[in-house]
Amino acid sequence: MRKGALNLDEMRSALDRNCWRPGLRELKAALGAYLPTRDRKSDLERDFDALLAEHPEIPQPQRNIYIDGWEIDCYWPEQKLAVELDGRPYHIAVQDIEKDKYKDAKALIIGIRTLRVTDVRFNCDRAGVYDDLCAALGPS
């Protein structure tokens, strides 16, 4: 990686293309724990990335992108689905909660559904978060 010999985007694409191969789930989980992530700002975002790495059947989202001036934590453009990861330190004040509701409304107006996941829910109900994400993404 230091000399640019390893292209992470190409590697992730190859892993996605070969999702049916034996041992890939374990490889993705190991890579998810080892490889650096781009622009991940919180433990919740890194933990969510690890969940995705454990489940190769879930397509990889775009991460920390801007749509209409709003930063989106995870975005699946084909399904027009945004996942917002709400860690307690950043979503406790009333003004932050109101800003999130405004952001969700603006996203809905342009056809983007938002699934919000709090750190408490993620830590207590990871299986439920996985189920909700799969249902929101629809059949793969």
N, CA, C and O atoms as a GROMACS GRO file, in nm:
protein
  560
    1MET      N    1   0.083  -0.119   0.000
    1MET     CA    2   0.000   0.000   0.000
    1MET      C    3   0.087   0.124   0.000
    1MET      O    4   0.051   0.225  -0.061
    2ARG      N    5   0.199   0.118   0.068
    2ARG     CA    6   0.283   0.235   0.080
    2ARG      C    7   0.331   0.285  -0.054
    2ARG      O    8   0.342   0.406  -0.074
    3LYS      N    9   0.360   0.195  -0.146
    3LYS     CA   10   0.412   0.234  -0.277
    3LYS      C   11   0.302   0.240  -0.382
    3LYS      O   12   0.332   0.256  -0.501
    4GLY      N   13   0.180   0.227  -0.341
    4GLY     CA   14   0.069   0.234  -0.436
    4GLY      C   15   0.048   0.107  -0.515
    4GLY      O   16  -0.024   0.106  -0.614
    5ALA      N   17   0.112  -0.002  -0.473
    5ALA     CA   18   0.100  -0.128  -0.546
    5ALA      C   19  -0.034  -0.196  -0.522
    5ALA      O   20  -0.079  -0.276  -0.605
    6LEU      N   21  -0.099  -0.165  -0.412
    6LEU     CA   22  -0.227  -0.226  -0.379
    6LEU      C   23  -0.337  -0.123  -0.398
    6LEU      O   24  -0.339  -0.019  -0.331
    7ASN      N   25  -0.428  -0.152  -0.487
    7ASN     CA   26  -0.541  -0.064  -0.512
    7ASN      C   27  -0.661  -0.118  -0.434
    7ASN      O   28  -0.720  -0.219  -0.472
    8LEU      N   29  -0.697  -0.050  -0.326
    8LEU     CA   30  -0.805  -0.098  -0.239
    8LEU      C   31  -0.939  -0.102  -0.310
    8LEU      O   32  -1.019  -0.193  -0.286
    9ASP      N   33  -0.965  -0.005  -0.398
    9ASP     CA   34  -1.092  -0.006  -0.471
    9ASP      C   35  -1.102  -0.128  -0.562
    9ASP      O   36  -1.208  -0.190  -0.570
   10GLU      N   37  -0.992  -0.161  -0.630
   10GLU     CA   38  -0.993  -0.280  -0.715
   10GLU      C   39  -1.009  -0.407  -0.633
   10GLU      O   40  -1.078  -0.500  -0.674
   11MET      N   41  -0.944  -0.411  -0.515
   11MET     CA   42  -0.956  -0.528  -0.429
   11MET      C   43  -1.100  -0.544  -0.382
   11MET      O   44  -1.154  -0.655  -0.385
   12ARG      N   45  -1.161  -0.436  -0.338
   12ARG     CA   46  -1.300  -0.445  -0.291
   12ARG      C   47  -1.392  -0.488  -0.405
   12ARG      O   48  -1.484  -0.568  -0.384
   13SER      N   49  -1.368  -0.436  -0.524
   13SER     CA   50  -1.448  -0.474  -0.641
   13SER      C   51  -1.431  -0.623  -0.671
   13SER      O   52  -1.529  -0.692  -0.700
   14ALA      N   53  -1.308  -0.673  -0.665
   14ALA     CA   54  -1.283  -0.816  -0.689
   14ALA      C   55  -1.354  -0.901  -0.583
   14ALA      O   56  -1.410  -1.006  -0.615
   15LEU      N   57  -1.351  -0.857  -0.460
   15LEU     CA   58  -1.421  -0.932  -0.354
   15LEU      C   59  -1.570  -0.933  -0.379
   15LEU      O   60  -1.636  -1.036  -0.359
   16ASP      N   61  -1.626  -0.820  -0.422
   16ASP     CA   62  -1.769  -0.814  -0.451
   16ASP      C   63  -1.807  -0.904  -0.569
   16ASP      O   64  -1.912  -0.969  -0.568
   17ARG      N   65  -1.720  -0.909  -0.671
   17ARG     CA   66  -1.748  -0.992  -0.789
   17ARG      C   67  -1.740  -1.141  -0.757
   17ARG      O   68  -1.801  -1.222  -0.827
   18ASN      N   69  -1.667  -1.178  -0.655
   18ASN     CA   70  -1.645  -1.318  -0.621
   18ASN      C   71  -1.710  -1.356  -0.488
   18ASN      O   72  -1.657  -1.437  -0.412
   19CYS      N   73  -1.825  -1.296  -0.460
   19CYS     CA   74  -1.887  -1.311  -0.329
   19CYS      C   75  -1.930  -1.454  -0.297
   19CYS      O   76  -1.956  -1.486  -0.181
   20TRP      N   77  -1.938  -1.540  -0.394
   20TRP     CA   78  -1.982  -1.677  -0.372
   20TRP      C   79  -1.868  -1.772  -0.336
   20TRP      O   80  -1.894  -1.887  -0.300
   21ARG      N   81  -1.746  -1.727  -0.344
   21ARG     CA   82  -1.629  -1.814  -0.318
   21ARG      C   83  -1.621  -1.853  -0.170
   21ARG      O   84  -1.651  -1.772  -0.083
   22PRO      N   85  -1.580  -1.977  -0.143
   22PRO     CA   86  -1.564  -2.020  -0.003
   22PRO      C   87  -1.454  -1.938   0.066
   22PRO      O   88  -1.352  -1.905   0.006
   23GLY      N   89  -1.479  -1.906   0.191
   23GLY     CA   90  -1.380  -1.835   0.271
   23GLY      C   91  -1.382  -1.684   0.254
   23GLY      O   92  -1.308  -1.614   0.323
   24LEU      N   93  -1.465  -1.634   0.164
   24LEU     CA   94  -1.465  -1.490   0.138
   24LEU      C   95  -1.517  -1.410   0.258
   24LEU      O   96  -1.467  -1.302   0.287
   25ARG      N   97  -1.616  -1.464   0.324
   25ARG     CA   98  -1.671  -1.394   0.441
   25ARG      C   99  -1.561  -1.369   0.545
   25ARG      O  100  -1.549  -1.259   0.598
   26GLU      N  101  -1.482  -1.472   0.572
   26GLU     CA  102  -1.374  -1.458   0.669
   26GLU      C  103  -1.268  -1.360   0.621
   26GLU      O  104  -1.216  -1.280   0.699
   27LEU      N  105  -1.236  -1.366   0.491
   27LEU     CA  106  -1.137  -1.274   0.434
   27LEU      C  107  -1.185  -1.130   0.444
   27LEU      O  108  -1.109  -1.041   0.482
   28LYS      N  109  -1.312  -1.106   0.411
   28LYS     CA  110  -1.366  -0.970   0.420
   28LYS      C  111  -1.365  -0.920   0.564
   28LYS      O  112  -1.335  -0.803   0.589
   29ALA      N  113  -1.398  -1.007   0.658
   29ALA     CA  114  -1.397  -0.966   0.798
   29ALA      C  115  -1.256  -0.930   0.843
   29ALA      O  116  -1.235  -0.832   0.913
   30ALA      N  117  -1.158  -1.012   0.801
   30ALA     CA  118  -1.019  -0.984   0.838
   30ALA      C  119  -0.970  -0.855   0.774
   30ALA      O  120  -0.904  -0.774   0.839
   31LEU      N  121  -1.002  -0.836   0.647
   31LEU     CA  122  -0.962  -0.713   0.579
   31LEU      C  123  -1.030  -0.591   0.640
   31LEU      O  124  -0.969  -0.485   0.655
   32GLY      N  125  -1.157  -0.607   0.676
   32GLY     CA  126  -1.230  -0.496   0.738
   32GLY      C  127  -1.167  -0.450   0.868
   32GLY      O  128  -1.167  -0.332   0.900
   33ALA      N  129  -1.112  -0.546   0.943
   33ALA     CA  130  -1.047  -0.511   1.069
   33ALA      C  131  -0.907  -0.456   1.047
   33ALA      O  132  -0.856  -0.380   1.130
   34TYR      N  133  -0.844  -0.493   0.937
   34TYR     CA  134  -0.704  -0.456   0.914
   34TYR      C  135  -0.686  -0.329   0.830
   34TYR      O  136  -0.606  -0.242   0.864
   35LEU      N  137  -0.762  -0.319   0.723
   35LEU     CA  138  -0.740  -0.209   0.628
   35LEU      C  139  -0.792  -0.077   0.683
   35LEU      O  140  -0.890  -0.074   0.758
   36PRO      N  141  -0.727   0.031   0.646
   36PRO     CA  142  -0.778   0.162   0.689
   36PRO      C  143  -0.909   0.192   0.617
   36PRO      O  144  -0.933   0.145   0.506
   37THR      N  145  -0.991   0.271   0.681
   37THR     CA  146  -1.115   0.315   0.617
   37THR      C  147  -1.106   0.463   0.587
   37THR      O  148  -1.036   0.538   0.656
   38ARG      N  149  -1.176   0.502   0.484
   38ARG     CA  150  -1.173   0.641   0.443
   38ARG      C  151  -1.274   0.722   0.521
   38ARG      O  152  -1.392   0.687   0.527
   39ASP      N  153  -1.230   0.828   0.580
   39ASP     CA  154  -1.319   0.929   0.637
   39ASP      C  155  -1.419   0.875   0.739
   39ASP      O  156  -1.530   0.928   0.748
   40ARG      N  157  -1.385   0.775   0.813
   40ARG     CA  158  -1.474   0.727   0.916
   40ARG      C  159  -1.443   0.802   1.043
   40ARG      O  160  -1.328   0.806   1.088
   41LYS      N  161  -1.544   0.862   1.101
   41LYS     CA  162  -1.524   0.960   1.208
   41LYS      C  163  -1.551   0.906   1.348
   41LYS      O  164  -1.516   0.970   1.447
   42SER      N  165  -1.611   0.790   1.357
   42SER     CA  166  -1.651   0.743   1.490
   42SER      C  167  -1.635   0.592   1.500
   42SER      O  168  -1.623   0.521   1.400
   43ASP      N  169  -1.636   0.546   1.624
   43ASP     CA  170  -1.634   0.402   1.647
   43ASP      C  171  -1.758   0.336   1.588
   43ASP      O  172  -1.751   0.225   1.536
   44LEU      N  173  -1.873   0.404   1.597
   44LEU     CA  174  -1.996   0.348   1.541
   44LEU      C  175  -1.981   0.326   1.391
   44LEU      O  176  -2.021   0.222   1.340
   45GLU      N  177  -1.924   0.422   1.319
   45GLU     CA  178  -1.904   0.406   1.175
   45GLU      C  179  -1.810   0.289   1.147
   45GLU      O  180  -1.834   0.210   1.056
   46ARG      N  181  -1.702   0.278   1.224
   46ARG     CA  182  -1.609   0.167   1.205
   46ARG      C  183  -1.676   0.033   1.240
   46ARG      O  184  -1.653  -0.067   1.172
   47ASP      N  185  -1.757   0.031   1.345
   47ASP     CA  186  -1.828  -0.092   1.382
   47ASP      C  187  -1.929  -0.131   1.276
   47ASP      O  188  -1.946  -0.250   1.246
   48PHE      N  189  -1.996  -0.033   1.218
   48PHE     CA  190  -2.093  -0.061   1.111
   48PHE      C  191  -2.019  -0.117   0.989
   48PHE      O  192  -2.068  -0.210   0.924
   49ASP      N  193  -1.902  -0.060   0.957
   49ASP     CA  194  -1.822  -0.112   0.847
   49ASP      C  195  -1.784  -0.258   0.872
   49ASP      O  196  -1.784  -0.339   0.780
   50ALA      N  197  -1.752  -0.291   0.997
   50ALA     CA  198  -1.717  -0.429   1.032
   50ALA      C  199  -1.838  -0.521   1.012
   50ALA      O  200  -1.823  -0.633   0.965
   51LEU      N  201  -1.958  -0.473   1.049
   51LEU     CA  202  -2.079  -0.552   1.026
   51LEU      C  203  -2.096  -0.580   0.877
   51LEU      O  204  -2.127  -0.693   0.838
   52LEU      N  205  -2.075  -0.479   0.794
   52LEU     CA  206  -2.087  -0.498   0.650
   52LEU      C  207  -1.983  -0.598   0.600
   52LEU      O  208  -2.012  -0.681   0.513
   53ALA      N  209  -1.862  -0.591   0.653
   53ALA     CA  210  -1.756  -0.683   0.612
   53ALA      C  211  -1.790  -0.827   0.648
   53ALA      O  212  -1.748  -0.920   0.578
   54GLU      N  213  -1.864  -0.846   0.756
   54GLU     CA  214  -1.906  -0.980   0.798
   54GLU      C  215  -2.016  -1.037   0.710
   54GLU      O  216  -2.042  -1.158   0.714
   55HIS      N  217  -2.080  -0.953   0.630
   55HIS     CA  218  -2.195  -0.995   0.549
   55HIS      C  219  -2.174  -0.956   0.404
   55HIS      O  220  -2.223  -0.852   0.359
   56PRO      N  221  -2.101  -1.039   0.329
   56PRO     CA  222  -2.071  -1.004   0.189
   56PRO      C  223  -2.194  -0.998   0.099
   56PRO      O  224  -2.187  -0.948  -0.013
   57GLU      N  225  -2.308  -1.049   0.147
   57GLU     CA  226  -2.430  -1.041   0.068
   57GLU      C  227  -2.485  -0.898   0.061
   57GLU      O  228  -2.568  -0.867  -0.024
   58ILE      N  229  -2.438  -0.812   0.150
   58ILE     CA  230  -2.480  -0.672   0.148
   58ILE      C  231  -2.381  -0.595   0.061
   58ILE      O  232  -2.260  -0.597   0.088
   59PRO      N  233  -2.430  -0.527  -0.042
   59PRO     CA  234  -2.337  -0.449  -0.125
   59PRO      C  235  -2.272  -0.336  -0.045
   59PRO      O  236  -2.332  -0.283   0.048
   60GLN      N  237  -2.151  -0.302  -0.081
   60GLN     CA  238  -2.081  -0.195  -0.012
   60GLN      C  239  -2.143  -0.060  -0.051
   60GLN      O  240  -2.171  -0.035  -0.168
   61PRO      N  241  -2.163   0.028   0.048
   61PRO     CA  242  -2.220   0.160   0.020
   61PRO      C  243  -2.110   0.259  -0.016
   61PRO      O  244  -1.991   0.232   0.000
   62GLN      N  245  -2.154   0.374  -0.064
   62GLN     CA  246  -2.064   0.490  -0.069
   62GLN      C  247  -2.060   0.544   0.072
   62GLN      O  248  -2.161   0.542   0.143
   63ARG      N  249  -1.945   0.593   0.114
   63ARG     CA  250  -1.931   0.638   0.252
   63ARG      C  251  -1.894   0.786   0.260
   63ARG      O  252  -1.815   0.837   0.181
   64ASN      N  253  -1.953   0.852   0.357
   64ASN     CA  254  -1.926   0.994   0.384
   64ASN      C  255  -1.925   1.077   0.257
   64ASN      O  256  -1.828   1.145   0.225
   65ILE      N  257  -2.035   1.068   0.184
   65ILE     CA  258  -2.048   1.147   0.061
   65ILE      C  259  -2.145   1.262   0.087
   65ILE      O  260  -2.220   1.262   0.185
   66TYR      N  261  -2.143   1.358  -0.003
   66TYR     CA  262  -2.232   1.474   0.009
   66TYR      C  263  -2.337   1.468  -0.101
   66TYR      O  264  -2.307   1.448  -0.219
   67ILE      N  265  -2.462   1.485  -0.059
   67ILE     CA  266  -2.575   1.494  -0.150
   67ILE      C  267  -2.652   1.618  -0.111
   67ILE      O  268  -2.696   1.631   0.003
   68ASP      N  269  -2.670   1.708  -0.205
   68ASP     CA  270  -2.742   1.833  -0.180
   68ASP      C  271  -2.686   1.908  -0.058
   68ASP      O  272  -2.761   1.970   0.017
   69GLY      N  273  -2.555   1.901  -0.039
   69GLY     CA  274  -2.492   1.973   0.069
   69GLY      C  275  -2.493   1.902   0.204
   69GLY      O  276  -2.437   1.954   0.301
   70TRP      N  277  -2.555   1.786   0.210
   70TRP     CA  278  -2.563   1.710   0.336
   70TRP      C  279  -2.468   1.593   0.329
   70TRP      O  280  -2.460   1.524   0.228
   71GLU      N  281  -2.394   1.569   0.439
   71GLU     CA  282  -2.307   1.452   0.444
   71GLU      C  283  -2.389   1.330   0.484
   71GLU      O  284  -2.466   1.332   0.580
   72ILE      N  285  -2.371   1.224   0.407
   72ILE     CA  286  -2.440   1.097   0.430
   72ILE      C  287  -2.337   0.995   0.475
   72ILE      O  288  -2.234   0.979   0.411
   73ASP      N  289  -2.364   0.925   0.585
   73ASP     CA  290  -2.268   0.827   0.637
   73ASP      C  291  -2.250   0.710   0.542
   73ASP      O  292  -2.137   0.675   0.507
   74CYS      N  293  -2.360   0.648   0.500
   74CYS     CA  294  -2.356   0.536   0.405
   74CYS      C  295  -2.470   0.554   0.306
   74CYS      O  296  -2.582   0.588   0.343
   75TYR      N  297  -2.438   0.532   0.178
   75TYR     CA  298  -2.541   0.553   0.075
   75TYR      C  299  -2.533   0.445  -0.031
   75TYR      O  300  -2.427   0.416  -0.086
   76TRP      N  301  -2.649   0.386  -0.058
   76TRP     CA  302  -2.664   0.288  -0.165
   76TRP      C  303  -2.744   0.356  -0.276
   76TRP      O  304  -2.867   0.363  -0.267
   77PRO      N  305  -2.677   0.407  -0.380
   77PRO     CA  306  -2.747   0.485  -0.483
   77PRO      C  307  -2.852   0.405  -0.559
   77PRO      O  308  -2.957   0.461  -0.593
   78GLU      N  309  -2.828   0.279  -0.586
   78GLU     CA  310  -2.924   0.199  -0.663
   78GLU      C  311  -3.057   0.187  -0.589
   78GLU      O  312  -3.163   0.188  -0.651
   79GLN      N  313  -3.050   0.174  -0.458
   79GLN     CA  314  -3.171   0.162  -0.376
   79GLN      C  315  -3.218   0.296  -0.320
   79GLN      O  316  -3.322   0.305  -0.256
   80LYS      N  317  -3.139   0.400  -0.346
   80LYS     CA  318  -3.170   0.534  -0.293
   80LYS      C  319  -3.193   0.527  -0.141
   80LYS      O  320  -3.291   0.579  -0.088
   81LEU      N  321  -3.098   0.459  -0.075
   81LEU     CA  322  -3.107   0.440   0.070
   81LEU      C  323  -2.985   0.502   0.137
   81LEU      O  324  -2.871   0.478   0.098
   82ALA      N  325  -3.012   0.582   0.238
   82ALA     CA  326  -2.907   0.640   0.322
   82ALA      C  327  -2.917   0.576   0.460
   82ALA      O  328  -3.026   0.557   0.512
   83VAL      N  329  -2.801   0.544   0.518
   83VAL     CA  330  -2.796   0.502   0.658
   83VAL      C  331  -2.718   0.608   0.732
   83VAL      O  332  -2.604   0.640   0.698
   84GLU      N  333  -2.781   0.662   0.834
   84GLU     CA  334  -2.717   0.761   0.920
   84GLU      C  335  -2.688   0.694   1.053
   84GLU      O  336  -2.776   0.637   1.117
   85LEU      N  337  -2.563   0.703   1.094
   85LEU     CA  338  -2.516   0.638   1.216
   85LEU      C  339  -2.505   0.745   1.325
   85LEU      O  340  -2.416   0.830   1.322
   86ASP      N  341  -2.596   0.738   1.419
   86ASP     CA  342  -2.611   0.844   1.519
   86ASP      C  343  -2.547   0.804   1.651
   86ASP      O  344  -2.609   0.741   1.736
   87GLY      N  345  -2.421   0.842   1.668
   87GLY     CA  346  -2.353   0.820   1.794
   87GLY      C  347  -2.401   0.921   1.898
   87GLY      O  348  -2.428   1.036   1.866
   88ARG      N  349  -2.410   0.877   2.018
   88ARG     CA  350  -2.461   0.961   2.126
   88ARG      C  351  -2.390   1.095   2.141
   88ARG      O  352  -2.457   1.196   2.160
   89PRO      N  353  -2.258   1.101   2.132
   89PRO     CA  354  -2.192   1.231   2.152
   89PRO      C  355  -2.234   1.338   2.051
   89PRO      O  356  -2.226   1.457   2.080
   90TYR      N  357  -2.279   1.295   1.932
   90TYR     CA  358  -2.311   1.392   1.827
   90TYR      C  359  -2.459   1.410   1.805
   90TYR      O  360  -2.498   1.491   1.721
   91HIS      N  361  -2.543   1.339   1.877
   91HIS     CA  362  -2.687   1.347   1.853
   91HIS      C  363  -2.764   1.350   1.985
   91HIS      O  364  -2.861   1.276   2.003
   92ILE      N  365  -2.720   1.434   2.076
   92ILE     CA  366  -2.786   1.440   2.206
   92ILE      C  367  -2.862   1.571   2.226
   92ILE      O  368  -2.965   1.573   2.294
   93ALA      N  369  -2.814   1.678   2.168
   93ALA     CA  370  -2.880   1.808   2.184
   93ALA      C  371  -3.004   1.816   2.096
   93ALA      O  372  -3.008   1.760   1.987
   94VAL      N  373  -3.104   1.885   2.145
   94VAL     CA  374  -3.229   1.901   2.071
   94VAL      C  375  -3.202   1.960   1.932
   94VAL      O  376  -3.262   1.916   1.834
   95GLN      N  377  -3.113   2.057   1.923
   95GLN     CA  378  -3.086   2.119   1.792
   95GLN      C  379  -3.024   2.018   1.695
   95GLN      O  380  -3.050   2.027   1.574
   96ASP      N  381  -2.945   1.924   1.744
   96ASP     CA  382  -2.890   1.821   1.656
   96ASP      C  383  -2.998   1.726   1.607
   96ASP      O  384  -2.999   1.687   1.490
   97ILE      N  385  -3.090   1.690   1.696
   97ILE     CA  386  -3.200   1.602   1.658
   97ILE      C  387  -3.290   1.671   1.556
   97ILE      O  388  -3.332   1.609   1.459
   98GLU      N  389  -3.318   1.798   1.577
   98GLU     CA  390  -3.400   1.874   1.481
   98GLU      C  391  -3.329   1.885   1.345
   98GLU      O  392  -3.393   1.872   1.241
   99LYS      N  393  -3.199   1.908   1.347
   99LYS     CA  394  -3.122   1.914   1.222
   99LYS      C  395  -3.130   1.781   1.148
   99LYS      O  396  -3.144   1.778   1.026
  100ASP      N  397  -3.123   1.669   1.222
  100ASP     CA  398  -3.134   1.537   1.160
  100ASP      C  399  -3.272   1.518   1.096
  100ASP      O  400  -3.282   1.464   0.986
  101LYS      N  401  -3.377   1.561   1.164
  101LYS     CA  402  -3.512   1.549   1.109
  101LYS      C  403  -3.527   1.633   0.981
  101LYS      O  404  -3.590   1.590   0.885
  102TYR      N  405  -3.470   1.751   0.982
  102TYR     CA  406  -3.473   1.838   0.864
  102TYR      C  407  -3.396   1.772   0.749
  102TYR      O  408  -3.443   1.772   0.635
  103LYS      N  409  -3.280   1.718   0.779
  103LYS     CA  410  -3.198   1.649   0.679
  103LYS      C  411  -3.274   1.532   0.619
  103LYS      O  412  -3.274   1.513   0.497
  104ASP      N  413  -3.341   1.451   0.704
  104ASP     CA  414  -3.419   1.337   0.656
  104ASP      C  415  -3.532   1.382   0.564
  104ASP      O  416  -3.558   1.318   0.462
  105ALA      N  417  -3.598   1.491   0.600
  105ALA     CA  418  -3.707   1.544   0.516
  105ALA      C  419  -3.656   1.589   0.380
  105ALA      O  420  -3.717   1.560   0.277
  106LYS      N  421  -3.543   1.659   0.380
  106LYS     CA  422  -3.484   1.705   0.253
  106LYS      C  423  -3.442   1.586   0.167
  106LYS      O  424  -3.458   1.590   0.045
  107ALA      N  425  -3.389   1.481   0.229
  107ALA     CA  426  -3.350   1.361   0.154
  107ALA      C  427  -3.473   1.293   0.095
  107ALA      O  428  -3.471   1.250  -0.020
  108LEU      N  429  -3.580   1.284   0.174
  108LEU     CA  430  -3.703   1.220   0.126
  108LEU      C  431  -3.762   1.295   0.007
  108LEU      O  432  -3.814   1.232  -0.085
  109ILE      N  433  -3.755   1.426   0.009
  109ILE     CA  434  -3.807   1.507  -0.101
  109ILE      C  435  -3.737   1.473  -0.233
  109ILE      O  436  -3.799   1.477  -0.339
  110ILE      N  437  -3.608   1.439  -0.226
  110ILE     CA  438  -3.536   1.404  -0.349
  110ILE      C  439  -3.531   1.252  -0.372
  110ILE      O  440  -3.455   1.203  -0.455
  111GLY      N  441  -3.614   1.179  -0.296
  111GLY     CA  442  -3.631   1.036  -0.320
  111GLY      C  443  -3.536   0.944  -0.245
  111GLY      O  444  -3.524   0.827  -0.280
  112ILE      N  445  -3.469   0.995  -0.142
  112ILE     CA  446  -3.377   0.912  -0.065
  112ILE      C  447  -3.440   0.878   0.069
  112ILE      O  448  -3.476   0.967   0.147
  113ARG      N  449  -3.453   0.748   0.095
  113ARG     CA  450  -3.502   0.701   0.225
  113ARG      C  451  -3.385   0.698   0.323
  113ARG      O  452  -3.273   0.667   0.284
  114THR      N  453  -3.411   0.730   0.447
  114THR     CA  454  -3.305   0.731   0.550
  114THR      C  455  -3.338   0.631   0.660
  114THR      O  456  -3.448   0.632   0.716
  115LEU      N  457  -3.242   0.546   0.689
  115LEU     CA  458  -3.250   0.454   0.801
  115LEU      C  459  -3.151   0.504   0.906
  115LEU      O  460  -3.031   0.509   0.879
  116ARG      N  461  -3.200   0.540   1.022
  116ARG     CA  462  -3.112   0.589   1.129
  116ARG      C  463  -3.083   0.477   1.227
  116ARG      O  464  -3.172   0.402   1.268
  117VAL      N  465  -2.956   0.467   1.265
  117VAL     CA  466  -2.911   0.364   1.358
  117VAL      C  467  -2.834   0.434   1.469
  117VAL      O  468  -2.732   0.499   1.444
  118THR      N  469  -2.882   0.421   1.592
  118THR     CA  470  -2.811   0.480   1.705
  118THR      C  471  -2.706   0.382   1.757
  118THR      O  472  -2.714   0.262   1.733
  119ASP      N  473  -2.608   0.435   1.827
  119ASP     CA  474  -2.505   0.348   1.883
  119ASP      C  475  -2.564   0.253   1.986
  119ASP      O  476  -2.521   0.138   1.996
  120VAL      N  477  -2.663   0.298   2.062
  120VAL     CA  478  -2.726   0.211   2.162
  120VAL      C  479  -2.794   0.093   2.092
  120VAL      O  480  -2.777  -0.022   2.132
  121ARG      N  481  -2.871   0.122   1.989
  121ARG     CA  482  -2.939   0.013   1.917
  121ARG      C  483  -2.838  -0.080   1.853
  121ARG      O  484  -2.853  -0.202   1.860
  122PHE      N  485  -2.735  -0.023   1.791
  122PHE     CA  486  -2.636  -0.106   1.724
  122PHE      C  487  -2.570  -0.201   1.824
  122PHE      O  488  -2.551  -0.319   1.793
  123ASN      N  489  -2.537  -0.152   1.940
  123ASN     CA  490  -2.470  -0.235   2.040
  123ASN      C  491  -2.563  -0.337   2.106
  123ASN      O  492  -2.519  -0.444   2.147
  124CYS      N  493  -2.692  -0.305   2.116
  124CYS     CA  494  -2.787  -0.395   2.182
  124CYS      C  495  -2.864  -0.485   2.087
  124CYS      O  496  -2.915  -0.590   2.127
  125ASP      N  497  -2.873  -0.445   1.960
  125ASP     CA  498  -2.958  -0.519   1.866
  125ASP      C  499  -2.894  -0.521   1.726
  125ASP      O  500  -2.956  -0.481   1.628
  126ARG      N  501  -2.772  -0.569   1.720
  126ARG     CA  502  -2.700  -0.574   1.592
  126ARG      C  503  -2.776  -0.660   1.490
  126ARG      O  504  -2.780  -0.625   1.372
  127ALA      N  505  -2.834  -0.770   1.534
  127ALA     CA  506  -2.910  -0.856   1.442
  127ALA      C  507  -3.031  -0.781   1.386
  127ALA      O  508  -3.064  -0.795   1.268
  128GLY      N  509  -3.097  -0.703   1.470
  128GLY     CA  510  -3.211  -0.624   1.422
  128GLY      C  511  -3.168  -0.517   1.322
  128GLY      O  512  -3.239  -0.492   1.224
  129VAL      N  513  -3.054  -0.455   1.346
  129VAL     CA  514  -3.001  -0.355   1.251
  129VAL      C  515  -2.974  -0.423   1.117
  129VAL      O  516  -3.008  -0.370   1.012
  130TYR      N  517  -2.912  -0.541   1.123
  130TYR     CA  518  -2.885  -0.617   1.000
  130TYR      C  519  -3.016  -0.649   0.928
  130TYR      O  520  -3.026  -0.629   0.807
  131ASP      N  521  -3.116  -0.697   1.001
  131ASP     CA  522  -3.245  -0.731   0.939
  131ASP      C  523  -3.309  -0.609   0.875
  131ASP      O  524  -3.359  -0.617   0.763
  132ASP      N  525  -3.308  -0.495   0.946
  132ASP     CA  526  -3.367  -0.372   0.891
  132ASP      C  527  -3.293  -0.327   0.766
  132ASP      O  528  -3.356  -0.284   0.669
  133LEU      N  529  -3.161  -0.335   0.768
  133LEU     CA  530  -3.083  -0.294   0.651
  133LEU      C  531  -3.115  -0.384   0.532
  133LEU      O  532  -3.136  -0.334   0.421
  134CYS      N  533  -3.120  -0.514   0.554
  134CYS     CA  534  -3.152  -0.607   0.444
  134CYS      C  535  -3.291  -0.579   0.388
  134CYS      O  536  -3.311  -0.580   0.267
  135ALA      N  537  -3.388  -0.554   0.476
  135ALA     CA  538  -3.525  -0.526   0.432
  135ALA      C  539  -3.528  -0.394   0.351
  135ALA      O  540  -3.595  -0.386   0.249
  136ALA      N  541  -3.454  -0.294   0.398
  136ALA     CA  542  -3.454  -0.165   0.328
  136ALA      C  543  -3.382  -0.172   0.193
  136ALA      O  544  -3.419  -0.102   0.098
  137LEU      N  545  -3.281  -0.257   0.184
  137LEU     CA  546  -3.209  -0.273   0.057
  137LEU      C  547  -3.288  -0.358  -0.042
  137LEU      O  548  -3.266  -0.350  -0.163
  138GLY      N  549  -3.379  -0.439   0.009
  138GLY     CA  550  -3.461  -0.523  -0.079
  138GLY      C  551  -3.386  -0.647  -0.123
  138GLY      O  552  -3.274  -0.672  -0.078
  139PRO      N  553  -3.448  -0.724  -0.210
  139PRO     CA  554  -3.383  -0.847  -0.255
  139PRO      C  555  -3.253  -0.817  -0.329
  139PRO      O  556  -3.246  -0.724  -0.409
  140SER      N  557  -3.150  -0.898  -0.300
  140SER     CA  558  -3.023  -0.874  -0.368
  140SER      C  559  -3.006  -0.961  -0.489
  140SER      O  560  -2.904  -0.953  -0.558
   0.00000   0.00000   0.00000
